């Protein structure tokens, strides 16, 4: 089971989800494609933010970070009882998992891609607002991941085709301009124009025009 939340502090609203337990966390770790939020050095649920196209993990709005921090704290048994806790977040692709780790436990491939936010204390109005949007679902996380990757591939292929089409158009345009430049005087030096400019075929009285 996965819990889904909606944060309305941004427009359009942000969608956040979390595994019911550490075993669900394992599935989210395995098939994730969003940012991971976790309480530093304390056991907590893994909170995932579904970013939209064009959004990046390192420019999440401050109000949304506050919501995510509160939700992460509220889903940590130990962290929920403490003040001044640190919530860490990183791209899903930066999560590191091996067979020696317990269920739900992760490390990081690159610690430079890990950010921290301080949560001074629990803010009940924020937690209550988020909990009112809570929905339970039983998603096929693997299928969602495959569908997402398929959509990305289609988008990339369409972009490649559009780029190739534009390159062909530019090449054709350049070729036409070059042809026009190279043949700009073709009409001027045609047999008809040359004949008209020559004295050879003029009438014997042509000089009378200047008399």
N, C-alpha and C positions, 0 to 999 in steps of 0.2 A: 504494500500500500504506500502511496505517495500523497503527501499533503501539499495542496496548492494554495498560495496566497496571492492577493493582489494589492499592490501599493499604489495609491492614488496621489502620492505627493509629486508625481511627474505626469506629464501629458504627452503621449498616451500613457496609460497606466503600465506599471512594470509587473511582470509575472515571476513569482518566486516559488520554489518548491523544495521540499525536504523529505527525506526518507523517514518512515515510521520508527525504524530501529537501525542498529548497526548493520544488520544483514541487508536491509533496503539501501543503506548507505553504500554497501559494496556494489550493488547494481548501478547506483548513480555514478560511482567512481568508474565503473567499467564502461558504461555507455553514455557518459556525460558529454556535453558540448557547451557548457556555460561556465560562469565563474563560481568558484567554491569559496564559501565563507565558513570559518571555524573558529572556536574560542582557543586562543593560544594556551598551550600547556594544560588544558583542561578537557575533559571528555565532553563532547557536544555533538549535536546533529550537524550534518553537512548541509548548509543552506546554499541553494543554487539560484542564480539570477539568470533569467533568459534574456540575453541581449538581443536587440534588434539590429538589422543590417545598418552598418555605418557606425554603430556604437562600439566602444572599446572598453576593456576592463579598467583602464587607468584614467578614464574621464567620467566616472559615475557621479551624478549629481550629489551634493552634500546631503540633501534631505533624504534621498534614497539610501545613501550609506547609513544614515541614522536609523532608518527603518530596518535595514538588514542587520545592523549591529544589535538592535533591540530584539529582533526575532531570534538571532543566534544565541544571545544571552538567555532568553526565555526558554530555549530548547536545550540548555545545559543544566543538568541537575545541580551540579556544584557551582557553576558560574552564575546561575540565577540567584544564588544566595549571597553573592559577593558584590562589592562595589569596585569600581576602577579596574575592570577587566579589559583585556586586549583581545580584539577580534582580528584575525588575519584573513586576508583574501588573496587569491591568485587565479590566473586562468586555469581552466580544467586541464589544458594541455601541459601545464607545469607540474601536475600531481605525479608523484612517484609511488609506485606500489609494487612490493615484491612478496614472495611467499613467506618470508619470515615475520611479516607484520600481522597483527591481530585484525579481526574483522572490523572494518570501518576506519582503520588506522592508515594514515598516509604520510609521506614526506614530500620534499620538493626537489625538482631537478635543478632549478636555478633559484637561489635564495634572493637574487636581485629582482626577481619578478614577484616578490611577496610584499604586500602592503599591510599596514596595521592601522586600526582605528581604536581609540580609547572610548569605552562605554562607562561613564562615571557611575551610573545607577540605572535601575530598571525604571522605565517610563510607562506606567500602566495605561495611560491614554493611547499611546502608540501601539502597545502590545494588544490591547483590547480592539482597537480599530482593525488591526491586521487579522486578528482571530475571527472577526465577524465575516471575513472574506474566505475563510478556510473551507476548502473542498477536498474530499477524499476521493482518490481515483486509483485504479489498478492498471496503469499504462503498460504497454509493451515497450519497454525502454530501448531494447535492441532494435525493434522495428522503427521507432521514432528516430533513432540515430541513423539508420540506413536511409530512411526517407529524407532526412535532413541532408545527408551527404549527397544523395541523388539529386536533390534540388540544387545544391551548390555546384555539382558537376554540370547540370544543364545550364545554369547561369554562366558558368565559366566558358562552356562551349559556345553559347550564344554571343558572349563577348568576343571570343576568338573569331567567330564568323563575321561579326560586325566589323572587327578591326581589319580582317582580310579584305572585306568588301570595300572598306574605305581606302585601303592601300591600293587596290586595283583602280578605284576611281581617280585617286591622285596620280597614279602612273599614267593612266589614260589621258588625264588633263594635261600633264606635263608633255606627253608625246604630241598631243594636238598643238600645244603652244610652240613646241620645237619645230613641228612641221610648218606651222604658219610663219615662223621666223625665217626658216630656211627657204621658203618658197614665196616670200613676201613680194619679190620683184619678178616672179614668173610671168605675170600678165604684161608687165612693162616690156619684157624682152621677147614677147611672142612674135611669131613670123608676121602676123598682121600689123602689129604696132611698129615692128622694125621696118616693114615695107612702107608704112605710112610716113616714117621719119626719114626714109632714104630718097635721094634725088634721082636715083636710077630709073624709077618707073614713073616719074612725074611727066606731065604734058609739057610739050615744048614751049607753051605759052605761060608756064607757071611763074616765070620771072616778071610777066606783065603785071602781076598782082602788086609788085613793089614799085611800079613805075608811077 
